[in-house]
Amino acid sequence: MKKLLSAFILLVFTQTLVGQNDAITKYFDQYKNDDRFTIVNVSPKLFEMIATLAAEEVKDPEVLEMIKEMKGLKILKTYITPMKFYEEAIAKINAKEYEELMTVRDVGQNVKIMVKDQENGNIVNEMLLLVGGKDEFVMLSFIGKIHLDKLAKLAKNMDIDGIEHLEKLDKE
């Protein structure tokens, strides 16, 4: 019984440490009560509900399947000193953990799309979108089984500020 209890405590402790080491989660948590930011945190349960409700409206079965495979979405957005927050977020991301898919630098705006835990070439378990410019800072973190070749389709079907940048992947 003591071994079982010790194993359970060790498991909980390890999971807590893993969660605390996630730079993206820490970054969101740092600003979750800050009035300068708009915060959205979508749970896996809500994605299940969305998939059920969207079944009638979404005609593309690939998009519906992607919605079902989503495990979480976090959005952090501000219009106040956006480049400061963009640079801060970039500095906190461990470049060894993420692979950069695309960078776009245009007049007054920077966009970075990065992925983590890539499997089978076109499927990732986490995708991070960072947008920084003179007008806004947006960070979107998608968790789940994400098919990169179908991501632009998903972006076209979701009405979330900042997600339109994912449509650029389809043009690449």
C-alpha positions in Angstrom: 0.0 0.0 0.0 2.9 2.4 0.8 4.4 1.7 -2.6 1.2 2.4 -4.3 0.7 5.6 -2.4 4.3 6.7 -3.1 3.9 5.9 -6.8 0.7 8.0 -6.9 2.4 10.9 -5.1 5.4 10.7 -7.5 3.1 10.6 -10.5 1.1 13.7 -9.3 4.3 15.5 -8.5 5.9 14.7 -11.9 2.7 15.9 -13.7 2.8 19.1 -11.7 6.4 19.7 -12.7 5.8 19.0 -16.3 2.9 21.5 -16.3 5.0 24.1 -14.6 7.8 23.8 -17.1 5.5 24.5 -20.1 6.6 28.0 -21.1 3.4 28.7 -23.0 1.2 27.8 -20.1 3.3 30.0 -17.8 3.1 32.9 -20.2 -0.7 32.6 -20.4 -1.0 32.2 -16.6 1.2 35.3 -16.1 -1.4 37.5 -17.9 -4.7 35.6 -17.3 -5.8 38.2 -14.7 -4.3 41.2 -16.5 -7.0 43.6 -17.8 -4.8 44.6 -20.8 -5.4 41.1 -22.3 -8.3 39.2 -23.8 -8.0 35.6 -22.7 -9.7 32.5 -24.2 -9.2 29.0 -22.9 -11.1 26.3 -24.6 -11.2 22.9 -22.8 -11.3 19.4 -24.4 -14.9 19.0 -23.2 -16.0 22.1 -25.1 -14.3 20.8 -28.3 -16.3 17.6 -27.9 -19.5 19.7 -27.6 -18.5 21.9 -30.6 -17.9 18.8 -32.7 -21.3 17.4 -31.8 -23.1 20.7 -32.6 -21.0 21.4 -35.7 -21.8 18.0 -37.3 -24.9 19.5 -38.9 -23.2 22.8 -40.0 -19.8 21.7 -41.1 -20.1 19.9 -44.4 -16.4 18.9 -44.7 -15.7 15.7 -42.8 -12.0 16.5 -42.6 -12.7 19.7 -40.7 -15.2 17.9 -38.4 -12.6 15.2 -37.6 -10.0 17.9 -36.8 -12.4 19.6 -34.4 -13.0 16.2 -32.7 -9.2 15.7 -32.2 -8.6 19.1 -30.6 -7.7 18.9 -26.9 -7.4 22.6 -26.1 -7.0 26.1 -27.4 -5.6 29.1 -25.6 -5.7 32.6 -26.9 -4.0 35.7 -25.5 -4.5 39.0 -27.2 -3.7 42.7 -26.5 -3.6 46.0 -28.3 -1.4 47.6 -25.7 2.4 47.6 -26.5 2.0 44.6 -28.8 5.6 44.3 -30.0 6.8 44.2 -26.4 4.6 41.2 -25.7 5.5 39.5 -29.0 9.3 39.8 -28.2 8.7 38.7 -24.7 6.8 35.6 -25.9 9.5 34.7 -28.4 12.2 35.0 -25.7 10.3 32.6 -23.4 9.8 29.9 -26.0 12.4 27.1 -25.9 13.5 27.0 -29.6 14.7 23.4 -29.1 11.1 22.2 -28.3 9.5 23.9 -31.3 10.1 23.7 -35.0 9.4 26.8 -37.0 7.0 26.2 -39.9 6.7 29.7 -41.2 7.7 33.3 -40.5 6.1 36.2 -42.2 7.4 39.7 -41.7 5.4 42.4 -43.4 5.0 46.1 -42.9 4.1 46.5 -39.3 3.5 42.9 -38.5 5.3 39.7 -37.6 3.8 36.2 -37.8 5.4 33.0 -36.5 3.9 29.5 -36.8 5.7 26.8 -34.8 4.9 23.2 -34.0 5.9 20.7 -31.3 5.8 16.9 -31.0 5.6 16.2 -34.7 4.6 12.7 -35.7 4.2 11.1 -39.1 5.4 14.2 -40.9 2.1 16.1 -41.3 0.6 15.6 -37.8 1.6 17.6 -34.7 0.4 17.6 -31.1 0.9 21.3 -30.5 0.9 24.4 -32.8 1.7 27.9 -31.7 0.8 31.0 -33.7 2.4 34.3 -32.6 1.4 37.6 -34.2 3.1 40.9 -33.2 2.9 44.3 -34.8 2.2 47.9 -34.2 -1.6 47.2 -33.7 -1.9 43.9 -31.8 -0.3 40.9 -30.2 -1.9 37.5 -30.5 -0.8 34.1 -29.2 -2.8 31.0 -30.2 -1.8 27.7 -28.8 -3.6 24.6 -30.2 -3.3 21.3 -28.5 -4.5 18.0 -30.1 -3.9 15.9 -33.1 -3.4 18.6 -35.7 -3.1 17.7 -39.4 -1.0 20.4 -41.0 -2.2 19.7 -44.5 -5.8 20.4 -43.3 -5.2 23.3 -41.0 -6.0 26.1 -43.6 -9.4 24.4 -44.0 -10.0 24.5 -40.3 -9.0 28.2 -40.1 -11.5 29.1 -42.8 -14.3 27.4 -40.7 -13.5 29.0 -37.4 -14.3 32.6 -36.4 -11.4 33.4 -34.1 -9.3 36.6 -34.2 -5.8 35.8 -35.4 -6.6 32.4 -36.9 -6.8 33.9 -40.4 -3.0 33.8 -40.3 -3.1 30.0 -40.6 -4.7 30.4 -44.1 -1.2 31.5 -45.2 0.0 27.9 -44.7 -2.3 26.9 -47.6 -0.5 29.4 -49.9 3.0 28.1 -49.0 
